[in-house]
Amino acid sequence: MKMKRLITVAAMASVVLVGACTKSCRGKKDEGSGAAGGAKKVFRYVRTSEERSLDPQKQFDEASADIVTNVYDTLLNYSYLKRPYQLENGLLETMPEKSADGLSYTFKLRKGVKFVDDACFPEGKGREMNIDDVIYSLKRFADANVNVLSYVLMEGSIEGMEAFREETKKAGKATDYSKLNISGLTKVDDYTMIVKLTKVNPLALYPFAMSQTSIVPREAVEKYGAEFERHPVGSGPFSVKENPRRGEMVLVRNPYYWEKYPSEGEESDRANGLLDAAGKQLPFVDEVRLPLIEETQPAILSFEKGQVDVVAIDKDNFGKFLKNEGGKIQLNPDWANKVNFYTMPGLSSEYLKFNMKDSVVGGYTPQKKALRQAFAYAMNTAGYIDLLLNGRAQQLNTIVPHPINGSESTNPTQYFEYNVQKAKEKLAEAGYPDGKDLPEIQVEYRSTAATVRQQWEYVRDNLAKAGIKATANFQTFSAWLQKTEKGNFQISGAGWQADYPDPENFYQLLYGKNTPPGPNDGSYDNAEYNKLYEEIRYMENGPDRYAKFARMNEIIKEDSPVVIQYNQMRVGLVTPWVRNLKRNAMYNPPLKYVDIDLERQAKGM
């Protein structure tokens, strides 16, 4: 997420990159696209869900974060081209310098970074960012009146932050930051601060690359008040020009932007043309247009007309454009010389979550556990992947996606296998032989899209074979968030995209203290699991940590607060005039890196 990474939608070794187009690309000119010879560069990218808030410290869902990451900056970033994913300095001059005892870091801010021009500043001119802005933004992140969703990602990490948060609870909306300090954040000068940790923590730097810790100017927060959620003022590569409640959002280039295109990447990046722009000033495009298209079919049609530049592929359209032969995805001959495509191993997990407070599916008695285990046995996830995802996913045995070190790839474990007979046996153990007397269960979905309805029909059929009667409630992503955050559900479809590439980010989804409004909105609470989570949170990956993961996986399987499903690969189509696009699970969508070949665009598809 809901976190930045609470998502609205089989890992493979290779990633198809969008670089140069083949010479045989052809087609008529798109009437809506720019022509060569001085025309502005416009990149068009589909939004599939409406954002909830563009206030960095208030948002905790993927749709909002996709915009926030492109209009604000963070102290740290993830390398755009390098794999595996690694942190690098963003707004900082260099990576933070760690003290000898590992308990503090020195942060040195870049000089000359400016906020965009906005009426909140004198004469409407954006001013230079300083360390006071950084501390102010981190205070907003810790303020209980501002951040009710994502604080769990830094909770207990920085000295004095818990005390500050408690004081904000007492002060309410009248909190005066000038009178309240976080003892672990010490200003040295206008560009330097020292961050003191509560304990040695190998994950301590990850939160500084999250969109929720983006740096905001005090002037904008004070001028716009509640409207700051709709009127972002950042230092990122773009600023928001048009922001309708629904419809097409428009971003424009930030002329002050500081970052340059990376000069290092993977071995294959140079051959794929992804390093041709090394060292050039970002962003490359003048404008980004972001239409809201919630259904896949209209999005695909817009792509075929050249009206959008990137589109994700769904089940029904996969065979038209692509083929999956032995796990290798390729374009069909009819499209091979017209479009490009990408594949990216996801860093997400999909699962069904139970409301542990629900009178039917919740609870911790042997009968309640057996009922939830019946659901797990009833799910034919392998068949689901083949039929509904065209094989574009990998079944999971843990809640952690395969590409993350510490997942089942490095720490093998076994989850429930598909077995209708065992599902029926578990139903009988739960007191519902052949489903008799079991009330109809309602499953919540975070979309109304046709593809989601197809997926539900498959799930319903699986459950029915085991004797479980169920119905579905389809709703918008925003409505789903509001419902699940209040614990107002029995079972819900859910997905989690990594906030950072570490197993802890997924195991915290079931931590007892992260109950609503935290990410554990199923309210699962197991004392042994909680203790193990608190131990692994501050451990380096290795045998000792993996052993604790193994026990946590056993507890999850026994209690079954979730039905673990799959890690989906992201696959999509790209117009042949887009350059520099390499999908990045930690930075989505990478708007500042893409470029448009206007001459090629004029030829159309």
Secondary structure, 3 states (H helix, E strand, C coil): CCCCCECCCCCCCCCCCECCCCCCCCCCCCCCCCCCCCCCCEEEECECCCCCCCCCCCCCCHHHHHHHHHHCCCCEEECCCCCCCCEEECCECCCCEECCCCCEEEEEECCCCECCCCCCCHHHCCCECCHHHHHHHHHHHHCCCCCCCCHHHCCCCECCHHHHHHHHHHHHHHCCHHHCCCCCEEEEECCEEEEEECCCCCCCCHHHHCHHHCCCCHHHHHHHHHHHHCCCCCCCCEEEEECCCCCEEEEEECCCCCCECCCCCCHHHHHCCCCCCCCCECCCCCEEEEEECCCHHHHHHHHHCCCCCEEECCHHHHHHHEEEECCEEEECCCCCCCCEEEEECCCEEEEEEECCCCCCCCCCCHHHHHHHHHHHHHCCHHHHHHHHCCCCEEECCCCCCCCCCCCCCCCCCCCCCCCHHHHHHHHHHCCCHHHCCCCCEEEEECCCCHHHHHHHHHHHHHHHHHCCCEEEEECCHHHHHHHHHCCCCCEEEEEEECCCCCCHHHHHHHCHHHCCCCCCCCCCCCHHHHHHHHHHCCCCCCHHHHHHHHHHHHHHHHHCCEEEEEEECEEEEECCCEECECCCCCCCCCCCCCEECHHHHHHCC
